[in-house]
Amino acid sequence: MARNHRDHYFGGNEKPRIEIIPMIDVMMFLLVFFVLIMTEMIQSAGIQLDLPQSSTSKALQTVKVTLGVDRSGVMYLEGKPASTAEVSSALQASLKSGKVDVIISGDEGTAYQNIVKVMDVARSAGISSIGLATRTP
C-alpha cells in the first residue's frame, strides 16, 4: 500500500490548526497575575509616614477608621487629606452604623499637639476607642 506524501505520524490528512485553549489559559493566568499585583500596589499607595517604635504595641482586632497626621499638621482620613469638619462628619456617620475604632497614625516628627488635635476631633464625634499606630522594632 503506497502512502501519500501528506500522510505522516502526527496528523494524517488533517489541516494545520491553531490550538486556542492553551492560549486562553495563559491569558487568564496573566490577567489574574496583573490584577493581584495591582491590588497590592493600590493598597500600599498613600501617605508616607515614619511611625515611631513601641515594644508594647499590639494589633487591634477591628479597625474601622484610620486617621493620619503628618509633620505639618495636615489630617488624613483613610489616606486622603481632610479638614477637621470632614473628619468629624465622617466619624459621626460611621457611628450610626455601629461601634467605631479609630487608629491615629502620626509621623515620627509630628508635634504632640497635632496628635492631641486629631484625638479631640475623634472624641468630639463621640468615639472613645482610639489607638495610636506604631511599628514594631
N, C-alpha and C positions, 0 to 999 in steps of 0.2 A: 504494500500500500504506500503510495507516494504521499509525502507530506507537503503541504503548501508552505511557501516561504513565509507566510504571515502567521502560521501556527507556531506557537512557542510555549514554553512551560508555564509562564505566568499569566497568560490571558487568552490564549487561543485566538479566536477571531474577534474578540471584544475590542471596541474602540477605546482609546485612552480617555480617561475622565479625571476630573479634579475631585478629590475627596474633601468635602466641605465640613464634615462633622469634627475632625481634629482641629481645623482652623477655628471653628466656633468655640471649642473647648479652650484653646489658647487665648482667644479674645476675652472670654469670660474671666479667665484667671487674671489677665492683665487689668481688666476693669475692676475686679474685686481688690486687687493689689493697690491700684491707684486710689480707690475710694478709701481704703483703710489708711493709707499714708496721708491723704488729705485731711481726714478727720483728726489724726494726731497732730498735724501741723496747725489746724484751726484751733484746737484746744490749747496749744502752747502759745498761741499768739495772744498778745495783750500787753499790759504794762509790765515793765521790768522793775521788780522790787528786790532789794537785797535784804532778806528777812534776818533779824537777829537770832542768835542761837540760844537754846534753852535745853538744859539737861533733864528737866522735869516735864517737858511738854508731852501731851498725848493726843491722839487723833480723836475727834468727836464723831459720834455715830451718825448724826444727821446734820447736814449743813444746808441751810435754805438760802441765805443771802450772804454774799461776800462784799464787804466794803474795803476799799483801799485808800491809802493816803500817801502821797509822795513827799519828798523833801520840801517842796514849795508850798505844801498845804492843800493841793488840789485833791478833791474827793473823787473816788471812782466807785460806781455801783456796777457790780458784775463785770469789771474790766473797762467800763466806759465812763468818761468824765461826766460828773453830775453835780448840780448845785445842791445846797442844803435843803431847799424846798423839794426838789425832785427826789432826793433820798428819803426824806421824811414821808412824802406821799406814797412812794413805792413800798416803804416798810409798813405803813398803815394799811395799805391794800393787801399786803401779804398776811397781815394779822387776821384779816377777815376769813382767810382760808384755813387757819389753824395755828398751831404753835410755830414760832419762827425763831431759829437760832441765827445769830449774826456773828460772823468772823471778821475781825478787823485785821487787815494786812497793812502794816506800816513799814515804810522804808527804814533801814537801819539808822539813817541820819535824820529822820523826821523829829521835829521838836515835840516834846511831850504834850504841849498844848494842842497840837494838831490831832493827836490821838484822843485826847480828852474831848475835843470838839466833836469828833465822829461818835464817840461814846454817848455824848449828850444828845446828839441827833437821834440815835437809836433809842435811848431811854425816853426821850420826849415823844417818840412814836408809840411807846408802851411796851417796849421789848426789854426784858430783864436778862435774857440768856445771851450774854456777849462773851466771846472768846477772842484772844489775840493769837494771830498766826505767827509761828516761829519755824525755824528749820532745825533739825537735829544736828549735833556737832559731828 
